[in-house]
Amino acid sequence: MIECFFDCSSPWTWLAFHKLRPLAAELGETVDWKPVLVGGIFNAVNPSVYEFREKGVPAKQAYLRKDLQDWARHDGLKIRFPPSVFPVNSVKAMRACCWLKPQGQLEPFADAVFRAYWSDDRDISQEAVLAEIAATLGIDAAALLTAISTAEVKAMLKANTDEAIARGAFGSPTIFVGSDDMYFGNDRLPLVREAVLRRRAS
């Protein structure tokens, strides 16, 4: 019943990823994680994100940084913002998530990628970083690096990104309940919970 389109390059997405898993477990649901390239979504339907980064209202930008730290503290996460490399090219990391999904290893890998980038300030665009993350999880790093360069895995990520755009997404995280009820952002999880319960009741 729950789908989540996500990209590890977003700190708000890590907050949602961190909390959606226990929420789904509480509800007895599984999450269909769909890795996307959020830059592709921005380029297609939400280019104003880039303008805000360059020319956004300073007071609002300062508040958003505070808001991020408030949420991180609330959820027990350490988020360094901005990291040394920002924004980061997450395409290889998200392809890796696509490849690992059918193997049942997407969640631990994505969680480790989020932590490496947002807590440990590591450049997740680098294959060496992804290989090290994979190795620590018992994942064949060489196989992973080979897989993410294949046309098949590239097509998986593009298909997910195109699907998110077609269904109305404009950023990450984008969550759907029952395929047609969309929620955007870390702070919408209470509404996601209510939506799941409401669908069950009906």
MIBAGU-388578 format. One line per 2 residues: number of its first residue (from 1); for each residue x, y, z of N, C-alpha, C. Coordinates in Angstrom, 1 decimal, always signed. Each point is the difference from the previous one (the first is absolute). Layout:
residues N
NUM	X:Y:Z:X:Y:Z:X:Y:Z  ...
This chain:
residues 202
1	+0.8:-1.2:+0.0:-0.8:+1.2:+0.0:+0.9:+1.3:+0.0  +1.2:-0.1:+0.5:+0.9:+1.2:+0.1:+1.1:-0.1:-1.0
3	+0.2:+1.0:-0.8:+1.1:+0.2:-0.9:+0.8:+1.2:+0.3  +1.3:+0.0:-0.1:+0.8:+1.1:+0.3:+1.1:+0.2:-1.1
5	-0.2:+1.1:-0.7:+1.1:+0.4:-1.0:+1.0:+0.9:+0.7  +1.3:-0.4:+0.0:+1.0:+0.6:+0.8:+1.3:+0.2:-0.7
7	+0.8:+0.9:+0.5:+1.3:+0.3:-0.4:+0.9:+0.3:+1.2  +1.1:-0.7:+0.1:+0.9:+0.2:+1.2:+0.7:+1.3:+0.1
9	-0.2:+0.8:-1.0:+0.7:+1.3:+0.0:-0.8:+1.1:+0.8  -1.2:-0.4:+0.5:-0.8:+0.9:+0.7:+0.0:-0.3:+1.5
11	+0.3:+1.0:+0.9:+0.0:-0.3:+1.4:-1.4:-0.2:+0.6  -1.0:+0.7:-0.6:-1.4:-0.2:+0.4:-0.4:-1.4:-0.3
13	+0.5:-0.6:-1.1:-0.3:-1.3:-0.4:+0.5:-1.0:+1.1  +1.2:+0.3:+0.5:+0.6:-0.9:+1.0:-0.9:+0.0:+1.2
15	-0.5:+1.1:+0.4:-1.0:+0.1:+1.1:-1.2:-0.9:-0.2  -0.5:+0.1:-1.2:-1.2:-0.8:-0.3:+0.3:-1.5:-0.1
17	+1.2:-0.3:-0.6:+0.4:-1.4:-0.2:+0.2:-0.6:+1.4  +0.5:+0.8:+0.9:+0.3:-0.5:+1.4:-1.3:-0.3:+0.7
19	-1.0:+0.8:-0.2:-1.3:-0.2:+0.8:-1.0:-0.8:-0.7  +0.0:-0.1:-1.4:-1.0:-0.7:-0.7:+0.1:-1.5:+0.3
21	+1.2:-0.5:+0.1:+0.2:-1.5:+0.2:-0.7:-0.4:+1.3  +0.2:+0.6:+1.2:-0.7:-0.4:+1.2:-1.5:+0.2:-0.1
23	-0.4:+1.1:-0.7:-1.4:+0.3:-0.1:-0.7:-1.1:-0.8  +0.6:-0.5:-1.1:-0.5:-1.0:-0.8:-0.1:-1.3:+0.8
25	+1.0:-0.3:+0.8:+0.0:-1.2:+0.8:-1.1:+0.1:+1.1  -0.2:+1.1:+0.5:-1.1:+0.2:+1.0:-1.3:-0.3:-0.6
27	-0.2:+0.4:-1.3:-1.2:-0.2:-0.7:-0.2:-1.3:-0.7  +1.1:-0.8:+0.1:+0.0:-1.3:-0.6:+0.1:+0.1:-1.6
29	+0.6:+1.0:-0.4:+0.1:+0.3:-1.5:+1.5:-0.1:-0.4  +0.2:-0.3:-1.3:+1.4:+0.2:-0.5:+0.0:+1.2:-0.9
31	+1.2:+0.5:-0.2:+0.2:+1.2:-0.8:+0.7:-0.4:-1.4  -0.6:+0.4:-1.1:+0.6:-0.2:-1.3:+0.9:+1.1:-0.2
33	+1.3:-0.1:+0.2:+0.9:+1.0:-0.2:+0.4:+0.2:-1.4  -0.1:+1.2:-0.6:+0.3:+0.2:-1.4:+1.1:+1.1:-0.1
35	+1.2:-0.4:-0.2:+1.1:+0.9:-0.2:-0.2:+0.9:-1.2  +0.2:+1.3:+0.1:-0.1:+0.9:-1.1:+1.2:+1.0:+0.0
37	+0.2:+0.7:-1.1:+0.9:+1.1:-0.1:-0.7:+1.3:+0.2  +0.1:+0.6:+1.2:-0.9:+1.1:+0.2:+0.4:+1.2:-0.9
39	+1.3:+0.1:-0.4:+0.4:+1.0:-0.9:-0.8:-0.1:-1.3  -0.3:-1.2:-0.5:-0.8:-0.2:-1.2:-1.4:+0.5:+0.2
41	-0.5:-0.2:+1.2:-1.4:+0.6:+0.3:+0.1:+1.5:+0.0  +1.0:+0.6:+0.7:+0.1:+1.4:+0.0:+0.1:+0.6:-1.4
43	+0.8:-0.6:-0.8:+0.2:+0.5:-1.4:-1.3:-0.1:-0.8  -0.8:-1.0:+0.3:-1.2:-0.2:-0.8:-1.1:+0.9:+0.4
45	-0.2:+0.1:+1.4:-1.3:+0.6:+0.4:+0.2:+1.1:+1.1  +1.2:+0.1:+0.6:+0.2:+0.9:+1.2:+1.3:+0.7:-0.1
47	+0.4:+0.7:-1.1:+1.3:+0.7:+0.0:+0.1:+1.1:+1.0  -1.1:+0.4:+0.6:+0.1:+1.2:+0.9:+0.8:-0.4:+1.2
49	+0.3:-1.3:+0.3:+0.9:-0.4:+1.1:+1.4:+0.6:-0.2  +0.5:+0.0:-1.2:+1.3:+0.6:-0.3:+0.0:+1.5:+0.3
51	-1.0:+0.7:-0.4:-0.1:+1.4:+0.2:+0.0:+0.3:+1.5  -0.8:-0.8:+0.7:-0.1:+0.3:+1.5:+1.4:-0.2:+0.6
53	+0.8:-1.0:-0.4:+1.3:-0.2:+0.6:+0.9:+1.2:-0.3  -0.2:+0.6:-1.2:+0.9:+1.1:-0.3:-0.5:+1.4:+0.5
55	-1.3:+0.2:-0.1:-0.6:+1.3:+0.3:-1.1:+0.0:+1.0  -0.1:-1.1:+0.8:-1.2:-0.1:+0.9:+0.1:+1.1:+1.1
57	-1.2:+0.2:+0.6:-0.1:+1.0:+1.1:+0.9:-0.5:+1.1  +1.0:+0.9:+0.4:+1.0:-0.4:+1.0:-0.7:-0.5:+1.3
59	-1.0:+0.7:+0.4:-0.6:-0.4:+1.3:-0.7:-1.4:-0.1  -0.6:-0.3:-1.2:-0.6:-1.3:-0.1:+1.1:-1.1:-0.1
61	+1.1:+0.3:-0.7:+1.1:-1.0:-0.1:+0.6:-0.3:+1.4  +0.1:+1.1:+0.8:+0.5:-0.2:+1.4:-0.9:-0.8:+0.8
63	-1.3:+0.3:-0.2:-1.0:-0.8:+0.8:+0.0:-1.5:-0.4  +0.1:-0.2:-1.3:+0.0:-1.4:-0.5:+1.2:-0.8:+0.6
65	+1.1:+0.7:+0.1:+1.2:-0.7:+0.6:-0.3:-0.3:+1.5  -0.6:+0.9:+0.7:-0.4:-0.2:+1.4:-1.0:-1.1:+0.1
67	-1.0:+0.0:-0.9:-1.0:-1.0:+0.0:+0.5:-1.4:-0.2  +1.0:-0.1:-0.9:+0.7:-1.3:-0.3:+0.6:-0.5:+1.3
69	+0.7:+0.9:+0.7:+0.7:-0.5:+1.2:-0.9:-0.3:+1.1  -1.2:+0.7:+0.1:-1.0:-0.3:+1.0:-0.5:-1.4:-0.3
71	-0.3:-0.3:-1.2:-0.5:-1.3:-0.4:+1.0:-1.1:+0.3  +1.3:+0.3:-0.4:+1.0:-1.0:+0.3:+0.2:-0.3:+1.4
73	+0.0:+1.0:+0.9:+0.1:-0.2:+1.4:-1.3:-0.8:+0.5  -1.1:+0.4:-0.5:-1.3:-0.7:+0.4:+0.1:-1.5:-0.3
75	+0.6:-0.3:-1.1:+0.0:-1.4:-0.5:+1.3:-0.8:+0.3  +0.9:+0.7:+0.8:+1.2:-0.7:+0.4:+1.1:-0.2:-1.1
77	+0.0:+0.9:-1.0:+0.9:-0.2:-1.1:+1.0:+1.2:+0.0  +1.2:-0.2:-0.5:+1.0:+1.0:-0.1:+0.0:+0.4:-1.5
79	-0.4:+1.2:-0.3:+0.0:+0.5:-1.4:+0.9:+1.2:-0.1  +1.0:-0.1:-0.8:+0.9:+1.2:-0.3:-0.5:+0.7:-1.2
81	-0.3:+1.2:+0.1:-0.5:+0.8:-1.2:+0.6:+1.3:-0.1  +0.6:+0.4:-1.2:+0.1:-0.9:-1.1:+1.3:-0.9:+0.1
83	+0.0:-1.2:-0.6:+1.2:-0.8:+0.0:+1.0:+0.7:-0.9  +1.2:-0.5:+0.0:+1.1:+0.6:-0.8:-0.3:+0.0:-1.5
85	-0.6:-1.1:-0.4:-0.5:+0.0:-1.4:-1.5:+0.1:-0.1  -0.5:+1.1:-0.4:-1.4:+0.2:-0.1:-0.4:+1.0:-1.1
87	-1.0:-0.4:-0.8:-0.6:-1.2:-0.1:+0.9:-1.1:-0.5  -0.4:-1.3:+0.3:+0.9:-1.1:-0.4:-0.7:-0.8:-1.2
89	+0.8:-0.5:-0.8:-0.5:-0.9:-1.1:-0.3:-1.4:+0.6  -1.3:-0.3:+0.2:-0.3:-1.2:+0.6:-0.4:-1.1:-0.9
91	+0.2:+0.2:-1.3:-0.4:-1.0:-1.0:+0.5:-1.4:+0.2  +1.3:-0.1:+0.3:+0.5:-1.4:+0.2:-0.5:-0.6:+1.3
93	-0.2:+0.7:+1.0:-0.6:-0.5:+1.3:-1.4:-0.5:-0.3  -0.8:+0.8:-0.7:-1.4:-0.4:-0.2:-0.1:-1.1:-1.0
95	+0.9:-0.1:-1.0:+0.1:-1.2:-0.8:+0.3:-1.3:+0.9  +0.9:+0.2:+0.9:+0.3:-1.1:+0.9:-1.2:-0.4:+0.8
97	-0.8:+0.9:+0.4:-1.2:-0.3:+0.8:-1.0:-0.8:-0.9  -0.1:+0.4:-1.3:-0.8:-0.8:-1.0:+0.4:-1.4:-0.1
99	+1.3:-0.2:-0.1:+0.6:-1.3:-0.2:-0.2:-0.9:+1.3  +0.1:+0.6:+1.1:-0.1:-0.7:+1.3:-1.4:-0.3:+0.4
101	-1.0:+0.7:-0.5:-1.4:-0.2:+0.4:-0.5:-1.4:-0.1  +0.2:-0.7:-1.2:-0.5:-1.3:-0.1:+0.8:-1.0:+0.9
103	+1.1:+0.4:+0.5:+0.8:-0.9:+0.8:-0.3:+0.2:+1.5  -0.9:+0.9:+0.3:-0.4:+0.3:+1.4:+1.0:+0.8:+0.7
105	+0.9:+0.7:-0.7:+1.1:+0.7:+0.7:-0.1:+1.5:-0.2  -1.1:+0.5:-0.5:-0.1:+1.4:-0.3:+0.0:+0.8:+1.3
107	-0.8:-0.4:+1.0:-0.2:+0.8:+1.2:+1.3:+0.2:+0.8  +0.8:-1.1:+0.3:+1.2:+0.3:+0.7:+1.0:+0.8:-0.8
109	+0.1:-0.2:-1.3:+0.9:+0.7:-0.8:-0.4:+1.5:-0.1  -1.2:+0.3:-0.2:-0.5:+1.4:-0.1:+0.3:+0.7:+1.4
111	-0.3:-0.7:+1.0:+0.2:+0.6:+1.4:+1.5:+0.3:+0.2  +0.8:-0.9:-0.5:+1.5:+0.3:+0.2:+0.4:+1.1:-0.9
113	-0.6:+0.1:-1.2:+0.4:+1.1:-0.9:-0.5:+1.4:+0.6  -1.2:+0.0:+0.5:-0.5:+1.2:+0.7:+1.0:+0.4:+1.1
115	+0.4:-0.9:+0.8:+0.8:+0.3:+1.1:+1.4:+0.4:-0.4  +0.6:-0.6:-1.1:+1.3:+0.3:-0.5:+0.0:+1.5:-0.4
117	-1.0:+0.4:-0.7:-0.1:+1.3:-0.6:-0.4:+1.1:+1.0  -1.1:-0.3:+0.7:-0.5:+1.1:+0.9:+0.6:+0.1:+1.4
119	+0.5:-1.1:+0.5:+0.7:+0.0:+1.3:+1.5:+0.0:-0.1  +0.6:-0.8:-0.9:+1.4:-0.1:-0.1:+0.7:+0.8:-1.1
121	-0.8:+0.8:-0.7:+0.5:+0.9:-1.0:+0.9:-0.7:-1.1  -0.5:-1.2:-0.5:+0.7:-0.7:-1.0:-0.6:+0.2:-1.3
123	+0.8:+0.1:-1.1:-0.5:+0.3:-1.3:-0.6:-1.3:-0.6  -1.3:-0.1:+0.0:-0.7:-1.3:-0.5:+0.0:+0.0:-1.5
125	+0.5:+0.9:-0.7:+0.1:-0.1:-1.5:+1.2:-0.8:-0.4  +0.9:-0.3:+1.0:+1.2:-0.7:-0.3:-0.2:-1.5:+0.1
127	+0.4:-0.8:-1.0:-0.1:-1.4:+0.0:+0.7:-0.7:+1.2  +1.1:+0.6:+0.4:+0.8:-0.6:+1.1:-0.8:+0.1:+1.3
129	-0.7:+1.1:+0.2:-0.9:+0.1:+1.2:-1.1:-1.0:+0.0  -0.7:-0.1:-1.2:-1.1:-1.0:-0.1:+0.5:-1.4:+0.2
131	+1.2:-0.3:-0.6:+0.6:-1.4:+0.2:+0.3:-0.3:+1.4  +0.5:+1.0:+0.8:+0.3:-0.2:+1.4:-1.3:-0.2:+0.8
133	-1.0:+0.8:-0.3:-1.3:-0.2:+0.6:-0.5:-1.4:-0.2  +0.0:-0.5:-1.3:-0.4:-1.3:-0.4:+0.7:-1.1:+0.8
135	+1.3:+0.2:+0.1:+0.9:-1.1:+0.6:-0.4:-0.1:+1.5  -0.2:+1.1:+0.6:-0.4:+0.0:+1.5:-1.3:-0.7:+0.2
137	-0.8:-0.1:-1.0:-1.3:-0.7:+0.1:+0.0:-1.4:-0.5  +1.2:-0.4:-0.4:+0.1:-1.4:-0.6:-0.5:-0.1:-1.4
139	-0.1:+1.1:-0.7:-0.4:+0.0:-1.4:+1.2:+0.0:-0.9  -0.1:-0.8:-1.0:+1.2:-0.1:-1.0:+0.2:+1.4:-0.7
141	+1.0:+0.7:+0.5:+0.2:+1.3:-0.5:+0.3:+0.0:-1.5  +0.8:-0.9:-0.5:+0.4:-0.1:-1.4:-1.3:-0.2:-0.9
143	-0.8:-0.9:+0.5:-1.2:-0.3:-0.7:-1.0:+1.2:-0.1  +0.0:+0.8:+1.1:-0.8:+1.2:+0.1:+0.5:+1.0:-1.0
145	+1.3:+0.2:+0.0:+0.5:+1.1:-0.9:-0.1:-0.4:-1.5  +0.0:-1.3:-0.2:-0.2:-0.5:-1.4:-1.5:+0.2:-0.4
147	-0.9:-0.3:+0.9:-1.4:+0.1:-0.2:-0.5:+1.4:-0.3  +0.5:+1.0:+0.7:-0.5:+1.3:-0.1:+0.4:+0.7:-1.3
149	+0.9:-0.6:-0.8:+0.4:+0.5:-1.3:-0.8:-0.7:-1.1  -0.8:-0.9:+0.3:-0.8:-0.8:-1.1:-1.2:+0.8:-0.4
151	-0.4:-0.2:-1.3:-1.1:+0.6:-0.5:-1.3:-0.4:+0.7  -0.1:-1.2:+0.5:-1.1:-0.5:+0.7:-0.3:+0.8:+1.3
153	+1.1:+0.2:+0.8:-0.2:+0.7:+1.3:-0.2:+1.5:-0.3  +0.7:+0.6:-1.0:-0.3:+1.4:-0.3:-1.5:+0.2:-0.4
155	-0.5:-1.0:-0.7:-1.4:+0.1:-0.4:-1.0:-0.1:+1.1  +0.4:-0.7:+1.0:-0.8:-0.1:+1.3:-0.2:+1.3:+0.6
157	+1.1:+0.7:+0.2:+0.0:+1.3:+0.7:-0.8:+1.0:-0.9  +0.2:+0.0:-1.3:-0.7:+0.9:-0.8:-1.5:-0.2:+0.0
159	-0.4:-1.3:+0.0:-1.4:-0.4:+0.0:-0.6:+0.5:+1.3  +0.6:-0.2:+1.1:-0.5:+0.5:+1.3:-0.2:+1.5:+0.0
161	+1.0:+0.7:-0.5:+0.0:+1.5:+0.0:-1.1:+0.4:-0.9  -0.2:-0.6:-1.2:-1.1:+0.4:-0.9:-1.3:-0.3:+0.6
163	-0.1:-1.1:+0.7:-1.3:-0.4:+0.6:-0.4:+1.1:+1.1  +1.0:+0.4:+0.8:-0.2:+1.0:+1.0:-0.6:+1.3:-0.6
165	+0.7:+0.4:-1.1:-0.5:+1.2:-0.6:-1.4:-0.1:-0.6  -0.2:-1.2:-0.6:-1.4:-0.2:-0.6:-1.1:+0.0:+1.0
167	+0.4:-0.4:+1.3:-1.0:-0.1:+1.0:-0.1:+1.2:+0.9  +0.7:+1.1:-0.4:-0.1:+1.3:+0.6:+1.0:+0.4:+1.0
169	+1.1:-0.8:+0.1:+1.1:+0.3:+1.0:+0.7:+1.2:-0.5  +0.5:+0.8:+1.0:+0.9:+1.2:-0.4:+1.2:+0.0:+0.9
171	+0.2:-1.0:+0.8:+1.2:-0.1:+0.9:+0.1:-1.3:+0.7  +0.9:+0.0:+1.0:+0.2:-1.2:+0.8:+0.0:+0.3:+1.5
173	-0.7:-0.7:+0.8:-0.7:-1.3:-0.3:-1.4:+0.3:-0.4  -0.5:-0.9:-0.9:-1.4:+0.0:-0.4:-0.6:-1.3:+0.3
175	-1.0:+0.0:+0.8:-0.6:-1.2:+0.5:-1.5:-0.2:-0.5  -0.3:-1.2:-0.4:-1.4:-0.3:-0.5:-0.6:-1.0:+0.9
177	-1.3:+0.2:+0.4:-0.7:-1.0:+0.7:-1.1:-0.5:-1.0  -0.1:-1.3:-0.2:-1.0:-0.5:-0.9:+0.1:+0.4:-1.4
179	+1.2:+0.4:-0.4:+0.4:+0.3:-1.4:-0.5:+1.4:-0.5  -1.0:+0.6:+0.6:-0.5:+1.2:-0.5:+0.0:+1.2:+1.0
181	+0.4:-0.2:+1.2:-0.1:+1.0:+1.1:+1.4:+0.4:+0.3  +0.4:+1.2:-0.5:+1.4:+0.4:+0.1:+0.3:+0.9:+1.2
183	+1.2:-0.2:+0.6:+0.5:+0.8:+1.1:+1.4:+0.4:-0.2  +0.4:+1.2:+0.2:+1.4:+0.5:-0.2:+0.6:+0.5:+1.3
185	+1.2:-0.6:+0.3:+0.7:+0.6:+1.1:+0.0:-0.9:+1.3  +1.1:+0.2:+0.7:+0.2:-0.7:+1.3:-1.2:+0.3:+1.0
187	-0.5:+1.2:+0.0:-1.0:+0.3:+1.0:-1.4:-0.4:-0.3  -0.2:-0.7:-1.1:-1.3:-0.5:-0.3:-0.3:-1.5:+0.4
189	+1.0:-0.5:+0.8:-0.2:-1.4:+0.4:-1.2:-0.3:+0.8  -0.4:+0.9:+0.9:-1.2:-0.2:+0.8:-1.2:-0.1:-0.9
191	+0.0:+0.8:-1.1:-1.1:-0.1:-1.0:+0.0:-1.3:-0.8  +1.2:-0.5:-0.2:+0.1:-1.3:-0.7:-0.6:-1.1:+0.9
193	+0.3:+0.1:+1.3:-0.5:-1.0:+0.9:-1.5:+0.1:+0.0  -0.6:+1.2:+0.1:-1.5:+0.1:-0.1:-0.6:-0.5:-1.3
195	+0.8:+0.2:-1.1:-0.5:-0.4:-1.3:-0.1:-1.5:-0.1  +1.0:-0.7:+0.6:+0.0:-1.5:+0.0:-1.2:-0.5:+0.8
197	-0.2:+0.6:+1.2:-1.1:-0.5:+0.9:-1.3:+0.3:-0.6  -0.1:+1.2:-0.7:-1.3:+0.4:-0.6:-0.3:-1.0:-1.1
199	+0.9:-0.4:-0.8:-0.2:-0.9:-1.1:-0.4:-1.4:+0.5  +0.6:-0.4:+1.1:-0.4:-1.3:+0.6:-1.5:+0.1:+0.5
201	-0.3:+1.1:+0.6:-1.4:+0.1:+0.6:-1.0:+0.0:-1.1  +0.4:+0.5:-1.2:-1.0:+0.1:-1.1:-0.1:-1.3:-0.8
